[in-house]
Amino acid sequence: MEMAGEIDAWVFRWINLQLVHPACDDLMVFLTTFKLSSHIFLLAGVFVLVRKGRSGMAILAIALLSVGISDFIASGILKPFVQRIRPCFALDSCRLLINQSHSYSFASSHAANSAAAASVIWIFFHRGSPVERFFVVLMAFYALLVGYSRIYVGVHYPGDVLAGVLIGCASAAAVYAVSSWFFKNLLQPHLLGRRSSQS
């Protein structure tokens, strides 16, 4: 376990101190700050509604629930349980590009939430038209950049981000499975029964 922590810290320093460029600093701050980049999620929501119509509302509901669950697992359960100190406070050498409170590090809720949203998009659009598949790629790339930005700006270890991505993907898969079961076994039979009684 100690060796895994040392490797995590080494990879963090490599990304945070070596794989940097002044031209990328503002981009990473933009990606990692939700207040600055939240309109990306709004545009994604508009795309979902335009492409899916009424069913788009259900997709957005699944996405929001997935994000809520992933955020709760990462921030509400794992952070207070693991109590891992953020690298910007634990390591001597670190480029800290944003103001950061002394909250815990493991797991990254930013990575978890963006991965959850991207996973829901993948579930519903990866078999669609070329523009929908391109949308899937964009959202997946955006989620990966958000996770990477947390390391770049100095507030998370790579292990925090990886755990967040896994939490987000698992949350989306679980919410989709439960909602699909609910629709097929409870809601759909009820709607079919109402239609048959009215005909």
N, C-alpha and C positions, 0 to 999 in steps of 0.2 A: 504493500500500500504506500509505503514511504517512497519507493522508487517511482511509482506512478505519479505521485505528487511532484517529484523532482523533474520528471519528463514533462509534466504539464507546465511547470514553471519555465523550463527551458524553451518549450515551443512558444509560450507566451512572450518571453523576452525576444525570441527570434522575430515574431510577428510585430510586436509592439515597438521594438527598437531598430530592427534591421529592414523589414519589409515596409518601409514608410517612404513617403514623398510629400513635400509641402503641398503639392497640387491635389493630393488625395485627402488632406486633413479636413477641409471644409465639407467634402462629400461624405466622409465617414461620420462627422458630427451631425450632418443633415440626416443621414440614414438612422443613426442611433437615437436621435431625439424625436419622440413621437409627435410633439407639438409642431415640429417642422415638416415632418413627412406624412402626417395623418391623412392628407388629401389623396395619397396613393390608395389607401384603403377605400376612401369614398369613391374614387374613380373605378376601382375594382367592383364595388357594390353596384354602381350604375351599369357597368358592363354585364354583370350577372342578371340584373333586372331586364335589360334590353334583350339579352339573348334567350332568357328562359321565361319571360313573362310572369304569370302568376306563380308558377313553381319557383321562380327566383326568390320570392319572399321566404319560402321554406328553406331554400339553400342558405340564405343569409342568416336565418334563425339557427340553423345547424352550425354555421361558421361562428356566430356569436357565442353559442353555448360551448362549442369546442374551445374557443379562446378563453372563455371564463373558467372552464375546468382546468385548462393547462396553466393559466395564471395562478389559480388557487393551489394547484399541486406544487408549482415551482416556488411561489412566494409565500403561500400560506402554510405549507407543510414542510417542504424540504429546506428552505432557507433557515427557519428557526430551529429545525431539527439538526441539520448538519453544522450550522454556524461557521461556515468557512469565511475567513477574512478575505476581502477583495484584494487582488494583486496590487492595486495602487496604494494600499495601506500596509500590505505585508512584505512587499519587496522593496529593496533599496533603489533599484534602477527601474523607472517606469515613466513613460510619456502619458500623462493624464491630460486629456484634451477637453474634458467637460467637468462641471461641478458635480461632485458625487457625495451623497450622504453616506454615513457609516452603517449602511445596511449590509446584509450578508451576501455572499457571492453565488453559492450553489443552490439551485440551478438558475440559469439565465431565463428570466421570464420574458424578456424581449425575444430571445430565440424561440422559446416555447410558443409564444403567441403568434409570431409570424409563421412558424412552421405549421401550426394548427390551421391558420387561415389558408396557407398554400396547399395543405393536404386536402382540405375540403374542396378547393378549386380543382385539384387533380381528380378527385373522386367523380365529380360531376361533369368535367369538361375534357378529360384526356382522350376520350373516344369521339370527340366532336369534329367540327369542321376545322380546316387549317387555321383559321383565325382564332378559334377556341383553343386549339392545341398550342398556338403561339402564346396565347394568354396564360396558359398553364406554365409554359417555360419562363415567361416573364415573372410570374408570381413566385415560382420556385427560386429563380435567380435573385429576386428581391429578398426573399426570406434568408437565403444563404448570405447575402451581403449584410443584412441586419445582424445576423449572428457574428459574422466576421468583424463588423464594425465595433462590437462590444469588446473584442480583444484589442483591436487597433487603438481605440480611445483609452484603453487602460483599465477597464472596470470588471473584466471577466477573464478567467482562464479558459483555454480551449475546452477543457473537460466540462466546465459549466455550460458552455454553448452546445456541446454535443449532447449533454443530458437534456438541455432544453429542447433541442430538435426532436429527440426521441419522445419526450413528454408530449410535445405538440402533435406529432404524428399519431401517437397512441391515443391521445384524447379525441382527435378527429375521427379515427377509425372506430373508437368505442361509441361516440355519439351517433355516427352514421349507422352503425350496426343496430343500436337500440331504436333509433328513429325509424329505420327500415322495418324492423320487427313490429313496432307499434303500428305503422301504416298498413302493413300486409295482414296482420293478425287481428287488429282491433278496428282501425279506422276504415279501411277498404271494405271489409264485410258489412260494416254498419251502413256505409254509403250505398253499397249494392242492394242491401235489404230495403233501404228507403226507396230506391228507384224502382225496385220490383213491386213494392206495395202501391206505388203511385201509378204504375202502368196498368 
